[in-house]
Amino acid sequence: MEQNNKTGGLINVAVAFLAAAAGTWLAVRSDSLAGYAALIFLGSGALVALISLFHIFLEQRERVERLEYAEIEAKARGTALFETEAGSFPAKQSREQFERWGVPTLTILLLLSQITLLYWLIWKKLGPAYATYAAAMKRGHSVAGLFEPLLPLCMAAGLVVMLFLRGKYVCAMARLGGQNLLRPSGCYLLLGSYLYALVAAVLVAAQFNYAIGDIIGGWVLAAGLIFLVLENLFRVVFEAYRPRVKGQEAHLLYDSRLVGFVGQSRSMGATVAHTLDYQFGFKVSETWGYQFLQERFFVLAACLIGLPVLSTCMVIIKPAEQALLERWGQRVAGHEVLQPGLHFKWPWPADKIYRFQPGRVQNFNIGFVPDPTKEKETTSVWTASHAKEEYDMLVSSRPKVGVVSDAAVSLLSVSIPVQFQITNVVDWAYQNAEAAEVLENVATREVVRYLLGADLDEIMTTGRSNAVVTLRERIQKAATDRKLGVQILYIGLQDIHPPVKIAGEFEAAVAERQRKQVKILEAQAGAYRTNTLAGAEAFRRQAEAEAEFTRRTTRLLAQSARFTNQLQAFEAAPQVYPQRAHLASIERALVGVRKFVITATNTQDVIQLNLEEKVRKDILDIKLPPAKTP
């Protein structure tokens, strides 16, 4: 029996590794996702077969050791020389240490390898493959099938036959012959035959260019691998807290019960009962609670499944909501749009409800990805980014008068928030696939077109208001033409600036242009000031000349008139007039001149005159009152 155990373990390891090598060639040759997933199961089975083989060797050594000890003890019965202590069985100690430390360690390593391969399968294979398939179907393109699936199909069929025959034989031998250490690897081999039958079906579908079959098969096997990983994880954790019952045979930690269910003939209920009894250390399957659940399992399952399904027959549409009703993927005539209120429908999955909020204002952004941490900043400069990510757009640059430039376009960072409402839920849901993405692409296209026809300086200064109106009209027209069923409410040009990398150079150019404009304006102001002052001076001089001309002319006319009058006076009194003219001349000459009056003439007084100017004339020059007339 021990020899059969050892030979069976060796054959299991050889078959598992041979099948793993063939499965690797199959997966690489066809690039089948289901082939990669089945290979992970088969690789886990190969590692389990190795662990099982090593365990078989340790148990065989222990049996040989016990037989040798029994033989020696029988020959030397009663001799104190051959009395053996409890700790003198090295093979037994090796087996116990392996079961205590080696098996948990190897099981944890197996679990980590499964988790790593599961991550690689989902995120590196299944995810990109499904994304590529979805993108191709969205564009209406066909997806090619697998690469040369005929030879891998033959290999998959051969693996199914080989793994099924060996796995079925080992599982039966383990069940009937009591060779429990062969059961884990045998169950993995039998499971591998079923998995490669699925891979063969996927390859047959690939012969008819049904690429989705490989993706579905890969996801199904990935889901099974997830359950296997969770079962191994829980088994490792629960084994540490399992009560140890004396005389109870320990379940092999690397023996998966989910995989073992494939190679066992007992029902799922028996497997669950045995698992609970082993985990809790007593006959849980004989308690009234378990018996009650076992007898009424189907009734309880029907209630648990039926009640949620029946609850889907009623649907409540909230205020400000509208819903679309589909039955088996088709619209129901007369009930396409459900208004707010209570409605009855067929249970899921026959009828499905898709809710919309046509009155809610929705928004998306063009040209940038917002950053919530930067939205609180109150100061905005060109040289610092205002969002998490900004996209540069082309804008035309019209040449200025007198400026020679070869650049016809420039780069500009534009942040444009767009707000809209759904006005027709039927058009929004059915006229376009991914309507929100289509609307954003349409709006982005119109913005790019507008900027290519706009002027850089104008749109950054005085043309913003006109740009907002024009963009809203263009986007609304484009959305209407695509039957998106939306109304554009708001277009905002909240941030327009050159790209951050060249904002400093742009600011320097703008500053230099402003300084040039300042100098031009200063020169014009100087010209205006000089011309105005020159005109004022010319007017002043002309006015003075005219005034001098008028003054002289008037004086000469006055002199001529006075001479005529003097001539008449002279002719009337020739003796008196000269005397009078003489005295008048003296009077005019003495106006404002200090005078000294000497009244006595018959004296010989010496008179000293102080001809110095007086400091204050008002002190000494006392104005005499006029003489009173008698």
C-alpha positions as CSV (number, residue, x, y, z in Angstrom):
1,M,0.0,0.0,0.0
2,E,2.8,2.4,0.9
3,Q,4.5,1.6,-2.5
4,N,1.3,2.4,-4.3
5,N,1.0,5.6,-2.3
6,K,4.5,6.7,-3.3
7,T,4.1,5.6,-6.9
8,G,0.8,7.3,-7.2
9,G,2.2,10.5,-5.8
10,L,5.1,10.5,-8.3
11,I,2.8,9.8,-11.2
12,N,0.5,12.7,-10.0
13,V,3.5,15.1,-9.9
14,A,4.6,14.0,-13.4
15,V,1.1,14.3,-14.9
16,A,0.5,17.7,-13.2
17,F,3.8,19.2,-14.4
18,L,3.4,17.7,-17.9
19,A,-0.1,19.1,-18.1
20,A,1.1,22.5,-16.8
21,A,3.8,22.6,-19.6
22,A,1.2,21.7,-22.2
23,G,-1.2,24.2,-20.8
24,T,1.5,26.9,-20.9
25,W,2.2,26.2,-24.6
26,L,-1.6,26.2,-25.3
27,A,-2.1,29.6,-23.5
28,V,0.9,31.3,-25.1
29,R,0.2,29.8,-28.6
30,S,-3.4,30.9,-28.7
31,D,-3.2,33.9,-26.2
32,S,-6.4,32.6,-24.7
33,L,-7.6,34.3,-21.5
34,A,-9.4,31.1,-20.4
35,G,-6.2,29.2,-21.1
36,Y,-4.2,31.5,-18.8
37,A,-6.9,31.1,-16.1
38,A,-7.0,27.3,-16.4
39,L,-3.2,27.3,-16.3
40,I,-3.2,29.0,-12.8
41,F,-5.5,26.2,-11.5
42,L,-3.3,23.6,-13.0
43,G,-0.1,25.2,-11.6
44,S,-1.7,25.3,-8.2
45,G,-2.4,21.6,-8.6
46,A,1.2,20.9,-9.5
47,L,2.4,22.6,-6.3
48,V,-0.2,20.7,-4.3
49,A,1.0,17.4,-5.9
50,L,4.6,18.3,-4.8
51,I,3.6,19.0,-1.2
52,S,1.5,15.8,-1.1
53,L,4.4,13.7,-2.5
54,F,6.8,15.1,0.2
55,H,4.1,14.3,2.8
56,I,3.8,10.8,1.5
57,F,7.6,10.3,1.8
58,L,7.5,11.4,5.4
59,E,4.7,9.1,6.3
60,Q,6.3,6.2,4.5
61,R,9.5,6.8,6.5
62,E,7.5,6.8,9.7
63,R,5.8,3.5,8.8
64,V,9.2,1.9,8.0
65,E,10.6,3.3,11.3
66,R,7.7,1.8,13.3
67,L,8.1,-1.6,11.5
68,E,11.8,-1.7,12.3
69,Y,11.1,-0.8,15.9
70,A,8.4,-3.4,16.2
71,E,10.7,-6.1,14.7
72,I,13.6,-5.2,17.0
73,E,11.2,-5.1,20.0
74,A,9.9,-8.5,19.1
75,K,13.4,-10.0,19.0
76,A,14.6,-8.4,22.2
77,R,11.4,-8.5,24.2
78,G,12.1,-7.8,27.9
79,T,15.6,-6.6,27.3
80,A,16.2,-3.2,29.0
81,L,18.8,-2.4,26.4
82,F,16.1,-1.9,23.6
83,E,13.5,0.0,25.7
84,T,12.7,3.0,23.5
85,E,11.6,6.4,24.8
86,A,8.8,8.4,23.3
87,G,11.2,10.9,21.7
88,S,13.4,8.4,19.9
89,F,11.4,8.3,16.6
90,P,13.1,10.9,14.3
91,A,10.9,10.1,11.3
92,K,7.8,10.7,13.4
93,Q,9.2,13.9,14.7
94,S,10.0,15.0,11.1
95,R,6.5,14.3,10.0
96,E,5.0,16.1,12.9
97,Q,7.2,19.2,12.5
98,F,6.3,19.2,8.8
99,E,2.6,19.1,9.6
100,R,3.0,21.8,12.2
101,W,5.2,24.3,10.4
102,G,5.9,23.1,6.9
103,V,2.3,22.6,5.7
104,P,1.1,26.0,6.9
105,T,4.1,27.7,5.4
106,L,3.7,26.0,2.1
107,T,0.0,26.6,2.1
108,I,0.5,30.4,2.7
109,L,3.1,30.5,-0.1
110,L,0.6,28.7,-2.4
111,L,-2.0,31.3,-1.3
112,L,0.3,34.2,-2.1
113,S,1.2,32.8,-5.5
114,Q,-2.5,32.4,-6.3
115,I,-3.2,36.0,-5.3
116,T,-0.3,37.3,-7.4
117,L,-1.4,35.3,-10.4
118,L,-5.0,36.4,-9.9
119,Y,-3.9,40.1,-9.9
120,W,-1.9,39.5,-13.1
121,L,-4.8,37.7,-14.8
122,I,-7.4,40.4,-14.0
123,W,-5.4,43.6,-14.3
124,K,-2.9,42.7,-17.0
125,K,-5.0,40.3,-19.2
126,L,-8.8,40.3,-18.6
127,G,-9.1,44.1,-18.0
128,P,-7.2,45.4,-21.1
129,A,-8.8,42.6,-23.2
130,Y,-12.3,43.6,-22.2
131,A,-11.6,47.3,-22.7
132,T,-10.2,46.7,-26.2
133,Y,-13.3,44.6,-27.0
134,A,-15.7,47.2,-25.7
135,A,-13.9,50.0,-27.5
136,A,-14.0,48.0,-30.8
137,M,-17.7,47.2,-30.4
138,K,-18.5,50.8,-29.6
139,R,-16.9,52.0,-32.8
140,G,-18.7,49.2,-34.7
141,H,-15.5,47.3,-35.6
142,S,-15.2,43.5,-35.6
143,V,-12.9,41.8,-33.2
144,A,-10.7,39.0,-34.5
145,G,-10.7,35.7,-32.8
146,L,-7.8,33.9,-31.2
147,F,-4.5,33.2,-33.0
148,E,-4.6,29.8,-34.8
149,P,-6.9,28.0,-32.3
150,L,-7.0,24.6,-34.1
151,L,-3.7,23.2,-32.7
152,P,-4.4,24.5,-29.1
153,L,-7.9,22.9,-29.5
154,C,-6.3,19.5,-30.1
155,M,-4.0,20.1,-27.1
156,A,-7.0,21.0,-24.9
157,A,-8.9,17.9,-25.9
158,G,-5.8,15.8,-25.1
159,L,-5.5,17.4,-21.7
160,V,-9.1,16.8,-20.9
161,V,-8.7,13.1,-21.6
162,M,-5.4,12.7,-19.8
163,L,-6.4,14.7,-16.7
164,F,-9.9,13.1,-16.5
165,L,-8.6,9.5,-16.6
166,R,-5.8,10.1,-14.1
167,G,-7.9,12.3,-11.8
168,K,-10.9,10.0,-11.7
169,Y,-8.6,7.0,-10.9
170,V,-6.7,8.8,-8.1
171,C,-9.9,10.2,-6.5
172,A,-11.5,6.7,-6.6
173,M,-8.4,5.1,-5.2
174,A,-8.2,7.7,-2.4
175,R,-11.9,7.3,-1.6
176,L,-11.9,3.4,-1.6
177,G,-8.3,2.7,-0.6
178,G,-7.9,5.2,2.2
179,Q,-5.0,7.0,0.5
180,N,-6.0,10.5,1.7
181,L,-2.7,12.1,0.8
182,L,-3.4,11.4,-2.9
183,R,-6.8,13.0,-2.8
184,P,-5.7,16.8,-3.1
185,S,-3.6,16.3,-6.2
186,G,-6.2,13.9,-7.7
187,C,-9.0,16.4,-7.2
188,Y,-6.9,19.2,-8.9
189,L,-6.2,16.9,-11.9
190,L,-9.9,16.1,-12.2
191,L,-10.8,19.8,-11.9
192,G,-8.2,20.6,-14.6
193,S,-10.0,18.2,-17.0
194,Y,-13.3,20.1,-16.5
195,L,-11.5,23.5,-16.9
196,Y,-9.8,22.5,-20.1
197,A,-13.1,21.2,-21.4
198,L,-14.3,24.8,-21.0
199,V,-11.1,26.0,-22.7
200,A,-11.9,23.7,-25.6
201,A,-15.4,25.1,-25.9
202,V,-13.8,28.6,-26.0
203,L,-11.4,27.6,-28.7
204,V,-14.3,26.1,-30.7
205,A,-16.1,29.5,-30.4
206,A,-12.9,31.2,-31.5
207,Q,-13.0,29.1,-34.7
208,F,-16.2,31.0,-35.6
209,N,-14.6,34.4,-34.5
210,Y,-16.6,34.8,-31.3
211,A,-14.0,36.6,-29.3
212,I,-16.4,37.4,-26.5
213,G,-16.5,33.7,-25.6
214,D,-12.8,33.7,-24.5
215,I,-13.4,36.9,-22.4
216,I,-16.4,35.3,-20.7
217,G,-14.6,32.1,-20.1
218,G,-11.6,34.0,-18.6
219,W,-13.9,36.0,-16.3
220,V,-15.7,32.8,-15.2
221,L,-12.5,31.1,-14.3
222,A,-11.2,34.2,-12.6
223,A,-14.3,34.2,-10.4
224,G,-13.7,30.6,-9.5
225,L,-10.1,31.5,-8.7
226,I,-11.3,34.3,-6.4
227,F,-13.5,31.8,-4.5
228,L,-10.6,29.4,-4.3
229,V,-8.3,32.1,-2.9
230,L,-10.9,33.2,-0.3
231,E,-11.5,29.5,0.7
232,N,-7.8,29.0,1.2
233,L,-7.5,32.2,3.2
234,F,-10.4,31.3,5.5
235,R,-9.1,27.8,5.9
236,V,-5.6,29.0,7.0
237,V,-7.2,31.5,9.5
238,F,-9.8,29.0,10.9
239,E,-7.3,26.2,11.2
240,A,-5.4,28.3,13.8
241,Y,-8.5,28.6,16.0
242,R,-10.0,25.1,15.4
243,P,-10.5,23.1,18.6
244,R,-8.2,20.0,18.7
245,V,-10.2,16.9,19.5
246,K,-8.2,13.9,20.6
247,G,-8.3,11.0,18.2
248,Q,-9.8,13.2,15.4
249,E,-7.8,13.1,12.1
250,A,-6.7,16.5,11.0
251,H,-7.8,17.7,7.6
252,L,-4.9,18.4,5.2
253,L,-4.5,22.2,5.1
254,Y,-3.5,22.3,1.5
255,D,-6.5,20.1,0.6
256,S,-9.2,22.5,-0.7
257,R,-12.7,21.5,0.0
258,L,-14.0,23.4,-3.0
259,V,-11.6,21.5,-5.3
260,G,-12.3,18.3,-3.3
261,F,-16.0,18.5,-4.0
262,V,-15.2,17.8,-7.6
263,G,-13.6,14.5,-6.9
264,Q,-16.0,13.3,-4.2
265,S,-19.3,11.5,-4.8
266,R,-21.1,12.8,-1.8
267,S,-23.5,15.7,-2.0
268,M,-22.8,19.3,-1.2
269,G,-24.8,19.0,2.0
270,A,-22.6,16.1,3.2
271,T,-19.5,18.1,2.4
272,V,-20.8,21.2,4.3
273,A,-21.8,19.0,7.3
274,H,-18.4,17.4,7.4
275,T,-16.7,20.7,7.2
276,L,-18.7,22.2,10.0
277,D,-18.2,19.1,12.2
278,Y,-14.4,19.4,11.6
279,Q,-14.2,23.1,12.2
280,F,-16.2,23.3,15.4
281,G,-15.0,20.0,16.9
282,F,-18.4,18.5,17.5
283,K,-21.4,17.1,15.5
284,V,-22.9,20.3,14.2
285,S,-24.8,18.3,11.6
286,E,-26.7,16.5,14.4
287,T,-28.1,19.6,16.0
288,W,-31.7,20.6,15.6
289,G,-30.8,23.9,14.0
290,Y,-28.8,22.3,11.2
291,Q,-31.5,19.6,10.7
292,F,-34.1,22.3,10.5
293,L,-32.1,24.2,7.8
294,Q,-31.3,21.0,5.9
295,E,-35.0,19.9,5.8
296,R,-36.3,23.3,4.8
297,F,-33.3,24.5,2.8
298,F,-35.1,24.8,-0.5
299,V,-38.1,26.6,1.1
300,L,-35.8,29.1,2.8
301,A,-33.8,29.5,-0.4
302,A,-37.0,30.1,-2.4
303,C,-38.1,32.7,0.1
304,L,-34.7,34.4,0.1
305,I,-34.6,34.5,-3.6
306,G,-38.3,34.9,-4.4
307,L,-39.0,37.8,-2.0
308,P,-36.2,40.1,-3.5
309,V,-37.3,39.2,-7.0
310,L,-41.0,40.0,-6.2
311,S,-39.9,43.3,-4.6
312,T,-38.6,44.3,-8.0
313,C,-42.2,44.3,-9.4
314,M,-42.8,47.7,-7.8
315,V,-40.8,50.8,-8.5
316,I,-41.2,54.3,-7.1
317,I,-40.0,57.2,-9.3
318,K,-39.0,60.1,-7.1
319,P,-40.0,63.7,-7.9
320,A,-37.8,65.4,-10.5
321,E,-37.0,62.0,-11.9
322,Q,-38.0,60.1,-15.1
323,A,-37.3,56.5,-15.8
324,L,-37.1,54.3,-18.9
325,L,-38.7,50.9,-18.8
326,E,-37.1,48.0,-20.8
327,R,-38.5,44.5,-21.1
328,W,-35.9,41.9,-22.2
329,G,-33.8,44.8,-23.5
330,Q,-36.6,46.4,-25.6
331,R,-38.7,49.5,-24.9
332,V,-42.3,48.8,-23.8
333,A,-44.8,50.5,-26.1
334,G,-46.8,53.1,-24.2
335,H,-44.6,53.0,-21.2
336,E,-41.3,54.1,-22.5
337,V,-41.0,57.0,-20.0
338,L,-42.2,56.6,-16.4
339,Q,-43.2,59.8,-14.6
340,P,-42.9,60.3,-10.8
341,G,-45.1,58.0,-8.8
342,L,-45.7,54.3,-8.1
343,H,-45.5,51.9,-11.0
344,F,-45.7,48.1,-11.4
345,K,-43.6,46.0,-13.8
346,W,-42.4,42.5,-14.5
347,P,-39.8,41.2,-12.0
348,W,-36.1,41.5,-12.6
349,P,-34.4,40.6,-14.9
350,A,-37.4,40.7,-17.4
351,D,-38.0,44.4,-16.8
352,K,-35.3,46.9,-16.0
353,I,-35.5,50.5,-14.9
354,Y,-33.1,53.3,-15.8
355,R,-33.5,56.5,-13.8
356,F,-32.7,60.0,-15.0
357,Q,-33.0,63.5,-13.5
358,P,-33.9,65.8,-16.4
359,G,-34.3,68.8,-14.1
360,R,-30.9,68.5,-12.5
361,V,-28.1,70.8,-13.7
362,Q,-25.2,68.7,-14.8
363,N,-21.7,70.0,-15.8
364,F,-18.5,68.9,-17.4
365,N,-15.2,70.7,-18.1
366,I,-13.4,71.4,-21.3
367,G,-9.7,72.0,-21.3
368,F,-8.8,71.2,-17.7
369,V,-9.2,68.7,-14.9
370,P,-10.3,70.6,-11.7
371,D,-8.3,70.3,-8.5
372,P,-10.5,70.9,-5.4
373,T,-7.4,72.0,-3.4
374,K,-6.7,74.8,-5.8
375,E,-10.3,76.1,-6.1
376,K,-10.0,77.8,-2.8
377,E,-7.1,80.0,-3.9
378,T,-8.1,83.7,-4.2
379,T,-5.1,84.8,-6.2
380,S,-4.7,83.6,-9.8
381,V,-1.5,84.1,-11.8
382,W,-0.5,82.9,-15.2
383,T,2.7,81.3,-14.1
384,A,1.0,78.9,-11.7
385,S,-1.3,76.0,-12.7
386,H,-4.9,76.5,-11.6
387,A,-6.1,72.9,-12.0
388,K,-4.9,69.4,-11.6
389,E,-4.3,69.2,-15.4
390,E,-4.6,71.8,-18.2
391,Y,-4.7,71.1,-21.9
392,D,-3.2,73.5,-24.5
393,M,-5.3,74.5,-27.5
394,L,-4.5,76.1,-30.8
395,V,-5.8,79.7,-31.3
396,S,-5.2,81.8,-34.4
397,S,-2.8,84.8,-34.1
398,R,-3.6,87.6,-36.6
399,P,-0.6,89.7,-37.6
400,K,-0.6,93.3,-36.4
401,V,-0.1,96.3,-38.6
402,G,3.6,96.9,-39.0
403,V,4.6,93.6,-37.3
404,V,6.2,90.9,-39.4
405,S,5.5,87.4,-37.9
406,D,5.6,83.9,-39.3
407,A,3.4,82.4,-36.5
408,A,-0.2,81.8,-37.7
409,V,-1.3,80.0,-34.5
410,S,-0.5,80.2,-30.8
411,L,-1.1,78.0,-27.8
412,L,-3.7,78.9,-25.1
413,S,-4.9,77.2,-21.9
414,V,-8.7,77.6,-21.7
415,S,-10.8,76.5,-18.8
416,I,-14.4,76.2,-19.9
417,P,-17.1,74.8,-17.5
418,V,-20.3,73.7,-19.3
419,Q,-23.7,73.3,-17.6
420,F,-26.6,71.5,-19.2
421,Q,-30.0,69.8,-18.5
422,I,-31.5,66.7,-20.1
423,T,-34.7,67.7,-21.9
424,N,-35.5,64.4,-23.6
425,V,-34.5,61.2,-21.7
426,V,-35.4,59.0,-24.7
427,D,-33.0,60.7,-27.0
428,W,-30.4,60.9,-24.2
429,A,-30.5,57.2,-23.6
430,Y,-31.1,55.7,-27.0
431,Q,-29.8,58.0,-29.7
432,N,-26.2,57.8,-28.7
433,A,-24.1,55.3,-26.8
434,E,-22.4,57.1,-23.8
435,A,-24.3,60.3,-24.4
436,A,-22.4,62.2,-21.7
437,E,-19.1,61.4,-23.4
438,V,-20.5,62.3,-26.8
439,L,-21.7,65.7,-25.5
440,E,-18.3,66.4,-24.1
441,N,-16.6,65.4,-27.3
442,V,-19.0,67.6,-29.4
443,A,-18.5,70.6,-27.1
444,T,-14.7,70.1,-27.2
445,R,-14.8,70.0,-31.0
446,E,-16.8,73.2,-31.2
447,V,-14.4,75.0,-28.8
448,V,-11.4,73.9,-30.9
449,R,-13.1,75.1,-34.1
450,Y,-14.0,78.4,-32.6
451,L,-10.5,79.0,-31.2
452,L,-8.9,78.3,-34.6
453,G,-11.0,81.1,-36.1
454,A,-10.6,83.6,-33.2
455,D,-7.9,86.1,-32.5
456,L,-5.6,85.6,-29.5
457,D,-5.6,89.2,-28.2
458,E,-9.3,89.6,-28.8
459,I,-10.5,86.5,-27.0
460,M,-8.2,87.3,-24.0
461,T,-9.5,90.9,-23.7
462,T,-12.7,92.2,-25.2
463,G,-14.0,89.2,-27.0
464,R,-15.0,87.0,-24.1
465,S,-18.6,87.9,-23.9
466,N,-19.1,87.3,-27.7
467,A,-17.2,84.1,-27.4
468,V,-19.5,82.8,-24.7
469,V,-22.6,83.5,-26.7
470,T,-21.2,82.0,-29.9
471,L,-19.9,78.9,-28.2
472,R,-23.2,78.2,-26.5
473,E,-25.1,78.6,-29.8
474,R,-22.6,76.3,-31.6
475,I,-22.6,73.6,-28.9
476,Q,-26.4,73.7,-28.7
477,K,-26.8,73.3,-32.4
478,A,-24.3,70.4,-32.5
479,A,-26.1,68.7,-29.6
480,T,-29.4,69.1,-31.4
481,D,-28.0,67.7,-34.6
482,R,-26.8,64.6,-32.7
483,K,-30.2,64.2,-31.0
484,L,-28.7,64.3,-27.6
485,G,-31.8,65.7,-26.0
486,V,-30.0,68.3,-23.9
487,Q,-30.2,72.1,-23.4
488,I,-26.9,74.0,-22.9
489,L,-27.5,76.4,-20.0
490,Y,-24.1,78.0,-19.4
491,I,-20.7,78.3,-21.0
492,G,-18.0,79.9,-18.9
493,L,-14.6,81.3,-20.0
494,Q,-13.4,81.6,-16.4
495,D,-9.7,81.2,-17.1
496,I,-7.8,82.1,-20.3
497,H,-4.1,82.3,-20.2
498,P,-1.0,81.2,-22.0
499,P,0.5,77.8,-21.1
500,V,2.2,77.9,-17.7
501,K,5.6,76.9,-19.2
502,I,5.7,80.0,-21.4
503,A,3.5,82.3,-19.2
504,G,6.6,84.2,-18.0
505,E,7.9,84.9,-21.5
506,F,4.4,85.9,-22.5
507,E,4.1,88.3,-19.6
508,A,7.5,89.8,-20.5
509,A,6.3,90.3,-24.1
510,V,3.1,91.9,-22.9
511,A,4.9,94.2,-20.5
512,E,7.4,95.2,-23.2
513,R,4.4,96.0,-25.5
514,Q,2.8,98.0,-22.8
515,R,6.0,100.0,-22.1
516,K,6.2,100.7,-25.8
517,Q,2.6,101.9,-25.8
518,V,3.3,104.1,-22.7
519,K,6.2,105.7,-24.5
520,I,4.0,106.3,-27.6
521,L,1.3,107.9,-25.4
522,E,3.9,110.0,-23.6
523,A,5.2,111.2,-26.9
524,Q,1.7,112.0,-28.2
525,A,1.0,113.8,-24.9
526,G,4.2,115.8,-25.3
527,A,3.3,116.7,-28.8
528,Y,-0.2,117.8,-27.7
529,R,1.2,119.8,-24.9
530,T,3.9,121.5,-27.1
531,N,1.4,122.3,-29.9
532,T,-1.1,123.7,-27.4
533,L,1.4,125.9,-25.6
534,A,2.8,127.1,-29.0
535,G,-0.8,127.9,-30.1
536,A,-1.5,129.7,-26.8
537,E,1.8,131.7,-27.1
538,A,1.0,132.7,-30.7
539,F,-2.5,133.8,-29.7
540,R,-1.1,135.8,-26.7
541,R,1.4,137.6,-28.9
542,Q,-1.1,138.3,-31.6
543,A,-3.5,139.7,-29.0
544,E,-0.7,141.9,-27.5
545,A,0.2,143.1,-30.9
546,E,-3.4,144.0,-31.7
547,A,-3.8,145.7,-28.3
548,E,-0.6,147.7,-28.8
549,F,-1.8,148.7,-32.3
550,T,-5.1,149.8,-30.8
551,R,-3.4,151.7,-27.9
552,R,-1.0,153.6,-30.2
553,T,-3.7,154.4,-32.7
554,T,-6.0,155.7,-30.0
555,R,-3.2,157.7,-28.4
556,L,-2.3,159.3,-31.6
557,L,-5.9,160.1,-32.4
558,A,-6.2,161.6,-28.9
559,Q,-3.1,163.6,-29.4
560,S,-4.4,164.9,-32.7
561,A,-7.7,165.8,-31.1
562,R,-5.9,167.5,-28.1
563,F,-3.7,169.5,-30.5
564,T,-6.8,170.8,-32.3
565,N,-8.3,171.9,-28.9
566,Q,-4.9,173.4,-27.7
567,L,-4.7,175.4,-30.9
568,Q,-8.0,176.9,-30.3
569,A,-7.1,177.8,-26.7
570,F,-3.8,179.4,-27.8
571,E,-5.5,181.4,-30.4
572,A,-8.0,182.6,-27.8
573,A,-5.3,183.6,-25.2
574,P,-1.7,183.6,-26.5
575,Q,-0.2,184.9,-23.3
576,V,-2.1,182.8,-20.8
577,Y,-2.0,179.4,-22.5
578,P,1.8,179.0,-22.6
579,Q,2.0,180.0,-18.9
580,R,-0.7,177.5,-18.1
581,A,0.9,174.8,-20.1
582,H,4.2,175.4,-18.3
583,L,2.6,175.2,-14.9
584,A,0.7,172.0,-15.9
585,S,4.0,170.4,-16.9
586,I,5.6,171.3,-13.6
587,E,2.6,169.9,-11.8
588,R,2.9,166.6,-13.6
589,A,6.6,166.4,-13.0
590,L,6.3,167.0,-9.3
591,V,3.7,164.4,-8.7
592,G,5.2,162.0,-6.1
593,V,8.3,164.1,-5.4
594,R,9.3,165.4,-2.0
595,K,9.0,169.1,-1.8
596,F,10.4,171.6,0.7
597,V,8.6,175.0,1.1
598,I,10.5,178.0,2.4
599,T,8.2,180.7,3.3
600,A,10.7,183.6,4.4
601,T,13.1,185.0,1.9
602,N,14.7,187.8,3.9
603,T,16.7,185.6,6.3
604,Q,20.2,184.1,6.1
605,D,19.4,180.7,7.5
606,V,21.5,177.7,6.7
607,I,19.3,174.9,5.6
608,Q,20.5,171.2,5.8
609,L,18.5,168.8,3.6
610,N,18.4,165.1,4.4
611,L,18.0,163.5,1.0
612,E,17.9,159.9,2.3
613,E,14.8,157.8,1.5
614,K,12.5,157.5,4.4
615,V,11.7,154.0,5.7
616,R,8.0,154.6,6.1
617,K,6.5,157.6,4.4
618,D,3.2,157.1,6.2
619,I,4.9,158.1,9.5
620,L,6.2,161.5,8.3
621,D,3.9,162.3,5.5
622,I,0.8,163.3,7.4
623,K,-2.0,164.0,5.2
624,L,-3.5,167.4,6.1
625,P,-7.1,167.9,6.0
626,P,-8.4,170.1,3.2
627,A,-8.7,173.8,3.9
628,K,-12.1,175.1,4.8
629,T,-13.4,177.6,2.4
630,P,-14.6,180.8,4.0
